[in-house]
Amino acid sequence: MGEFSHFNDAGRARMVDVSHKPETVRTAIAQSSILVNEEIYHKITNHEMKKGDVLSVAQIAGIMACKNTSSIIPMCHPIPIHGVDISFDWKTEEENYRLIITVTVKTKGSTGVEMEALTGASAAALTVYDMCKAVDKGMIIGETYLVKKTGGVSSPDYDRQLNQVDGGE
């Protein structure tokens, strides 16, 4: 794995050179979640939160985070983002409600968009927390993980649901 090491010959950090890699269409889907109480759930779904429309703001924050990932993750390459879609789905858990945040990112480039999707999902969850913390600071941001990744030549496709890795293009 020396070719893709993030360390130079002196053992110091470096950004991997991907200029030799062909451009391919690449997608990544990531999820995060936030567990909220019944009061917050009703305030969000009835648009009664004092700071505004929580899901709209979280969606914009997630998109912005995808576009700016390389600014906060040191070894991420700045890449063109060709599309971002964020969806929200509520699940009931006993007396609480879990908001599932799904972020899909697409590009055509020499490196993947997994970090952009993960960053977008995290930022959306953090935004929900920020907008609702005045009601309850006990919200719990859940696991954030890669659901699916496609595209690329040297790295195989990945699908968590299938729990398998398929050959690259």
C-alpha positions as CSV (number, residue, x, y, z in Angstrom):
1,M,0.0,0.0,0.0
2,G,3.1,2.2,-0.2
3,E,1.8,4.0,-3.3
4,F,-1.2,5.3,-1.5
5,S,0.5,6.0,1.8
6,H,-0.2,9.3,3.5
7,F,3.4,9.5,4.6
8,N,6.3,10.8,2.6
9,D,9.9,9.4,2.5
10,A,10.7,11.4,5.7
11,G,7.7,9.8,7.5
12,R,5.7,13.0,7.5
13,A,2.1,13.5,6.4
14,R,1.4,14.1,2.7
15,M,-1.7,14.2,0.4
16,V,-1.7,11.2,-1.9
17,D,-1.2,12.1,-5.6
18,V,-4.2,10.9,-7.6
19,S,-3.3,12.6,-10.8
20,H,-2.5,9.3,-12.5
21,K,-5.9,7.8,-11.7
22,P,-8.6,7.9,-14.4
23,E,-11.7,10.0,-13.9
24,T,-14.8,7.8,-13.2
25,V,-18.3,8.5,-12.0
26,R,-18.3,7.9,-8.2
27,T,-21.1,7.8,-5.7
28,A,-21.2,7.4,-1.9
29,I,-24.1,7.0,0.4
30,A,-23.7,7.6,4.2
31,Q,-26.1,7.6,7.1
32,S,-26.2,9.2,10.5
33,S,-29.0,9.6,13.0
34,I,-30.1,11.6,16.0
35,L,-32.3,10.3,18.8
36,V,-34.8,12.9,20.1
37,N,-37.6,13.0,22.6
38,E,-41.3,13.2,21.7
39,E,-41.4,17.0,22.3
40,I,-38.6,17.7,19.8
41,Y,-40.1,15.3,17.3
42,H,-43.4,17.1,17.4
43,K,-41.8,20.5,17.3
44,I,-39.7,19.5,14.2
45,T,-42.6,17.8,12.3
46,N,-45.0,20.6,13.1
47,H,-42.5,23.4,12.2
48,E,-42.7,24.8,15.7
49,M,-39.0,25.0,16.6
50,K,-38.1,28.7,17.4
51,K,-34.9,28.6,15.3
52,G,-36.8,27.7,12.2
53,D,-37.4,24.7,9.9
54,V,-34.9,22.2,11.4
55,L,-34.8,19.8,8.5
56,S,-34.4,22.5,5.8
57,V,-31.5,24.0,7.7
58,A,-30.0,20.6,8.4
59,Q,-30.3,19.7,4.7
60,I,-28.5,22.9,3.6
61,A,-25.8,22.3,6.3
62,G,-25.2,18.8,5.0
63,I,-24.9,20.0,1.4
64,M,-22.4,22.7,2.5
65,A,-20.4,20.2,4.5
66,C,-20.1,17.9,1.5
67,K,-18.9,20.8,-0.6
68,N,-16.3,21.9,2.0
69,T,-15.0,18.5,3.3
70,S,-11.5,19.1,2.1
71,S,-11.4,22.2,4.3
72,I,-11.8,20.3,7.5
73,I,-10.4,16.8,6.8
74,P,-6.7,17.3,6.2
75,M,-5.9,14.6,3.7
76,C,-9.1,15.0,1.6
77,H,-8.7,16.2,-1.9
78,P,-10.8,19.2,-3.0
79,I,-13.0,17.7,-5.6
80,P,-16.0,18.8,-7.7
81,I,-19.3,17.7,-6.3
82,H,-21.8,17.1,-9.0
83,G,-24.7,16.2,-6.8
84,V,-25.8,15.9,-3.2
85,D,-29.2,14.6,-2.0
86,I,-30.2,14.4,1.6
87,S,-33.2,12.6,2.9
88,F,-34.7,12.2,6.4
89,D,-36.8,9.3,7.8
90,W,-38.3,9.0,11.2
91,K,-38.3,5.8,13.2
92,T,-40.1,5.3,16.5
93,E,-38.0,3.8,19.4
94,E,-40.1,3.3,22.5
95,E,-40.8,6.8,23.8
96,N,-38.2,8.4,21.5
97,Y,-37.8,9.1,17.8
98,R,-34.8,8.5,15.7
99,L,-34.2,10.8,12.7
100,I,-32.3,8.8,10.0
101,I,-30.2,11.1,7.8
102,T,-29.1,9.6,4.4
103,V,-26.7,11.6,2.2
104,T,-25.9,10.6,-1.4
105,V,-23.0,12.4,-3.1
106,K,-21.9,12.1,-6.7
107,T,-18.8,13.2,-8.7
108,K,-16.8,12.4,-11.7
109,G,-13.2,12.4,-10.7
110,S,-10.0,10.7,-9.7
111,T,-11.0,10.0,-6.1
112,G,-14.1,9.0,-4.2
113,V,-16.7,10.9,-2.3
114,E,-17.0,8.7,0.8
115,M,-15.6,11.4,3.1
116,E,-17.9,14.0,1.6
117,A,-21.0,11.8,2.3
118,L,-19.9,11.0,5.8
119,T,-19.2,14.7,6.6
120,G,-22.5,15.8,5.2
121,A,-24.4,13.2,7.3
122,S,-22.5,14.3,10.4
123,A,-23.1,18.0,9.8
124,A,-26.8,17.5,9.3
125,A,-27.1,15.6,12.6
126,L,-25.1,18.2,14.4
127,T,-27.3,20.9,12.9
128,V,-30.4,19.2,14.2
129,Y,-28.8,19.1,17.6
130,D,-27.8,22.7,17.5
131,M,-31.3,23.8,16.5
132,C,-33.1,21.8,19.2
133,K,-30.7,21.9,22.2
134,A,-32.7,24.7,23.9
135,V,-35.5,22.1,24.3
136,D,-33.4,19.2,25.4
137,K,-29.6,18.7,25.5
138,G,-30.0,15.0,26.0
139,M,-30.3,14.1,22.3
140,I,-28.0,11.4,21.1
141,I,-26.2,11.5,17.7
142,G,-26.0,7.9,16.5
143,E,-23.5,5.9,14.5
144,T,-22.4,7.5,11.2
145,Y,-21.3,5.0,8.5
146,L,-20.8,4.4,4.8
147,V,-23.8,2.6,3.3
148,K,-22.6,2.2,-0.3
149,K,-19.8,3.3,-2.6
150,T,-19.5,2.9,-6.3
151,G,-16.9,3.9,-8.9
152,G,-13.2,4.0,-9.2
153,V,-10.7,1.5,-10.7
154,S,-8.3,0.7,-7.8
155,S,-10.9,0.5,-5.0
156,P,-13.8,-2.0,-5.2
157,D,-17.5,-1.0,-4.9
158,Y,-18.9,-1.5,-1.4
159,D,-22.4,-2.2,-0.2
160,R,-22.9,-2.4,3.6
161,Q,-26.4,-4.0,3.2
162,L,-24.9,-6.8,1.2
163,N,-21.9,-6.8,3.5
164,Q,-19.7,-7.4,0.5
165,V,-17.1,-5.8,-1.6
166,D,-17.4,-6.1,-5.4
167,G,-14.6,-5.7,-8.0
168,G,-13.8,-2.2,-9.2
169,E,-14.5,-0.9,-12.7
